[in-house]
Structures are given as structure tokens and as C-alpha cells.
Amino acid sequence: MQIRESTASDLDDVLRVEKQAFGEEEGPEIVQLVAALLDDPSAMPLLSLLAVQNDQVIGHVLFTKACFTKVEDSISARILAPLAVVPDAQGQGVGGQLIREGLERLSKSGVDLVFVLGHPEYYPRHGFKPAGVLGFEAPYPIPEKNANAWMVQELDTGVIDRVSGKIICADALDQPEHWLE
């Protein structure tokens, strides 16, 4: 399997993976969100990675710009959303490889923190920990029963101890319906 950055010519493959991964119920909404994020200036700089196997795109992960409401601009943050793997390739480590490669590239580019709203059983296996208890507020309130779904990973040691506050996401992601888990 190869992991590479997506290009504009990969858009159809990206959206196909998102639709297949999220199914008939959620797929159309996620496809619309991803298309909007890829075209959203407030999401830049972003990192969009594809997992390719046998010349077929089987996975996609997107990291978009995030910032804090009251923290200096020297802290660089991203939000991982979404992560998608086609059903036939799920459970084979594709998502984990996409996450690891993305975090490695982001770390090398100077990103300090990566946030995700996702399954609290899955993302901690990849180094994420609950963000709310560390003083990081999601763009919209996360219900208490889902508090552990809002997570963060520190890419630069010691940053979590120096900052806290509310996260601001890209405009396309800044809708309450995207912050339910």
C-alpha cells in the first residue's frame, strides 16, 4: 500500500471513498463536507492523504487548519476530519497508517497539536487523548456523555502544558451538526 498526498485530479476518488466508507445514511453529508473543506480558504494549509492499493484509492484522511480563540498565533493546530476507508479494506490497518503518516508529515511541518472528534475506542490507539479535561474546548459543546470523543495529540512536547482554550475550525466545518458524536 502506498500513501500519498491527494491532488485536484483525485477529487472523484476522494469523494467515492468517503461515500463508500460512510454509507448511504452519512455518506452524502460527508462527501459534501469534504468537498467544501478542500475548497475552503480557512481550512488551509491542509493535508489530504490517500491510501492506494493495486492502483485503487482505498482510504482518505483530511487534516485542516485550526486555531485558538485567545492563544498566540505561534501555536499551529489541525483537525483530523474525516478519516475514511472503503468497507472492503476496513480492519486491515489502513486508517492507522493514514493517521501515522499524516501526523508524521504534520510534525515535520511544525504543527503542534492535532484534534479529532471521533470514536474514543479507536483514536487513543493512535496517541490521542481526551482534550476537554486538558482545557481544550471544541468549536461547539460536546455532550458530557461523549466528552471522551473530543481528543488531542501533541506533536511538539510540552505544548499541551502551555496552552488551552476554545478551538476555531475551518468555516466549512463550523456547523453544529458536525460536532455531534
Phi and psi in degrees as a GROMACS rama.xvg file:
@    title "Ramachandran Plot"
@    xaxis  label "Phi"
@    yaxis  label "Psi"
@TYPE xy
-113.394  141.546  GLN-2
-116.426  129.025  ILE-3
-144.995  161.482  ARG-4
-71.0351  143.125  GLU-5
-79.9196  157.406  SER-6
-123.038  172.683  THR-7
-57.7095  -32.9902  ALA-8
-72.0736  -10.365  SER-9
-91.0807  0.532853  ASP-10
-54.2675  -46.0049  LEU-11
-60.3427  -41.258  ASP-12
-66.229  -41.4161  ASP-13
-58.5323  -50.057  VAL-14
-68.1826  -33.2238  LEU-15
-64.054  -45.1584  ARG-16
-61.2159  -45.555  VAL-17
-59.7012  -46.0189  GLU-18
-63.6996  -44.7056  LYS-19
-65.9375  -42.4148  GLN-20
-66.1578  -39.2936  ALA-21
-96.488  -6.07647  PHE-22
76.7138  -177.153  GLY-23
-66.2402  -33.8565  GLU-24
-75.3542  -55.0154  GLU-25
-92.5572  -25.0755  GLU-26
-49.6384  -52.4816  GLY-27
-58.9735  -38.6546  PRO-28
-67.1494  -42.4229  GLU-29
-66.9786  -40.67  ILE-30
-58.2322  -45.4856  VAL-31
-63.202  -41.7183  GLN-32
-63.8109  -47.1994  LEU-33
-62.6512  -44.7211  VAL-34
-59.3555  -41.4806  ALA-35
-67.2069  -43.1659  ALA-36
-63.6411  -40.9409  LEU-37
-64.7421  -18.3728  LEU-38
-110.916  6.80282  ASP-39
-95.1568  113.357  ASP-40
-58.0254  -30.5492  PRO-41
-73.8876  -10.7669  SER-42
-87.4459  -8.49568  ALA-43
-87.3156  146.136  MET-44
-75.7699  143.369  PRO-45
-121.94  165.177  LEU-46
-129.572  120.305  LEU-47
-120.71  115.142  SER-48
-116.011  144.581  LEU-49
-116.161  144.284  LEU-50
-102.762  124.808  ALA-51
-122.337  129.227  VAL-52
-135.154  128.363  GLN-53
52.1109  44.6241  ASN-54
63.5697  15.8978  ASP-55
-116.795  134.099  GLN-56
-76.8154  120.718  VAL-57
-116.647  -7.47401  ILE-58
-156.635  157.55  GLY-59
-150.379  140.957  HIS-60
-135.747  143.565  VAL-61
-127.753  130.562  LEU-62
-119.119  121.295  PHE-63
-117.665  158.857  THR-64
-61.187  142.347  LYS-65
-138.133  157.44  ALA-66
-147.956  177.748  CYS-67
-106.04  151.097  PHE-68
-69.8337  -34.1872  THR-69
-132.398  29.4951  LYS-70
-118.462  146.453  VAL-71
-53.6128  152.799  GLU-72
-68.6111  -7.37133  ASP-73
-74.0694  -11.6878  SER-74
-89.9526  123.633  ILE-75
-104.773  126.934  SER-76
-135.872  155.951  ALA-77
-137.277  158.136  ARG-78
-115.311  128.686  ILE-79
-86.069  113.654  LEU-80
-174.66  121.447  ALA-81
-99.9786  174.744  PRO-82
-114.775  127.918  LEU-83
-138.715  136.435  ALA-84
-134.474  133.396  VAL-85
-59.4397  146.916  VAL-86
-52.5402  -40.0983  PRO-87
-64.9099  -19.7297  ASP-88
-107.582  0.0700811  ALA-89
-69.6856  149.911  GLN-90
79.2581  11.3844  GLY-91
-115.249  10.7251  GLN-92
87.5903  5.64944  GLY-93
-63.9924  -46.6883  VAL-94
-59.6621  -43.941  GLY-95
-61.8721  -39.9889  GLY-96
-66.689  -38.9176  GLN-97
-63.0856  -43.5557  LEU-98
-62.4465  -50.4517  ILE-99
-58.2404  -46.729  ARG-100
-63.2289  -42.4217  GLU-101
-62.3457  -46.1971  GLY-102
-63.5377  -39.4481  LEU-103
-62.8749  -46.8793  GLU-104
-64.5622  -41.029  ARG-105
-65.482  -41.025  LEU-106
-60.5167  -45.4168  SER-107
-63.9765  -26.3784  LYS-108
-89.7021  1.78981  SER-109
96.3343  10.4683  GLY-110
-73.0016  136.792  VAL-111
-92.702  -41.8605  ASP-112
-135.969  145.311  LEU-113
-127.984  129.846  VAL-114
-109.422  154.928  PHE-115
-151.952  144.045  VAL-116
-110.688  106.191  LEU-117
-161  -170.617  GLY-118
-64.2902  117.927  HIS-119
-67.3778  -10.2645  PRO-120
-87.653  -25.8131  GLU-121
-91.6932  -55.5101  TYR-122
-65.9609  -31.6215  TYR-123
-60.2657  -25.8602  PRO-124
-64.8555  -15.6859  ARG-125
-113.724  20.8776  HIS-126
94.7836  3.3069  GLY-127
-86.2305  148.031  PHE-128
-136.546  157.967  LYS-129
-52.5534  129.94  PRO-130
-90.1178  -32.5097  ALA-131
-59.6245  -43.4517  GLY-132
-68.3557  -15.7948  VAL-133
-94.2731  2.4901  LEU-134
95.1225  15.6938  GLY-135
-106.022  118.205  PHE-136
-92.3071  137.587  GLU-137
-71.3921  161.977  ALA-138
-56.2881  -29.9652  PRO-139
-130.664  150.955  TYR-140
-58.6635  136.53  PRO-141
-97.2963  126.903  ILE-142
-55.6137  143.723  PRO-143
-52.2657  -39.1212  GLU-144
-65.1692  -18.9741  LYS-145
-112.67  15.3148  ASN-146
-55.515  -35.9867  ALA-147
-73.4124  -8.01536  ASN-148
-78.2816  -19.368  ALA-149
-89.0434  111.546  TRP-150
-131.318  164.031  MET-151
-140.418  152.203  VAL-152
-131.429  131.371  GLN-153
-88.174  123.767  GLU-154
-99.1215  -18.3225  LEU-155
-121.083  112.725  ASP-156
-53.7259  131.966  THR-157
93.8486  -10.4362  GLY-158
-64.7645  -40.9946  VAL-159
-59.0496  -32.914  ILE-160
-75.0529  -16.975  ASP-161
-101.393  -16.978  ARG-162
-133.798  159.208  VAL-163
-163.825  173.695  SER-164
131.903  -173.305  GLY-165
-86.7998  137.329  LYS-166
-91.253  138.982  ILE-167
-110.126  129.48  ILE-168
-106.59  177.965  CYS-169
-60.9194  151.205  ALA-170
-54.8134  -42.336  ASP-171
-65.0631  -25.3718  ALA-172
-93.2251  -9.28783  LEU-173
-84.6078  62.0806  ASP-174
-135.507  136.279  GLN-175
-55.8782  -33.0137  PRO-176
-65.9305  -18.5575  GLU-177
-84.4304  -4.1647  HIS-178
-115.53  29.1649  TRP-179
-103.454  139.266  LEU-180
